Amino acid sequence: IERLESLMAESNLKRVRLELARDHDHPDGSHDRGYDFIAPIDAKGHIIVDDWRRLRDRCRVRRFWAGEDEQVGHIVRKRGGSWAFHYDIHGAEDNDETGYRFDKHAFVPGEYVSIREHDGVLRTFHVRSVVDTD
């Protein structure tokens, strides 16, 4: 049964691409500033907590930002149920980037989500794509 549950969880893994939405510095948004991450996503676009627990090692994030080095890390669940991107596995949580209400928002193309980045700024991102993983 455990193997079957793991296979079912893997079938829910999706690659999500978020791109910076328009703001005062980027009036047209930005295709070269954002995040790619892998997480188990249900048919309504929500992260599946139980599947994440089974597959947390595969739930990775890549932050890309023009002019900066890419950062790679994991998706973590914080105390209280919020989600964050954690880049330094052995470091402090003060570098985490926390998703604003990721537990409620749907990751569906065309939707918007917000992330409080490591510099403390809350930025809005456009969900560009949600596709099956390879």
Buried (B, 14 or more C-beta within 10 A) or exposed (E): EEEEEEEEBBEBBBBBBBBBBEEEEBEEBBBEBBBBBBBBBEEEBBBBEEBBEBBBEBBBBBBBBEEEEEBEBBBBBEEEEBBBBBBEEEEEEEBBBBBBEBEEBBBEEEBEBBBBBBEEEEBBBBBBEBEEEE
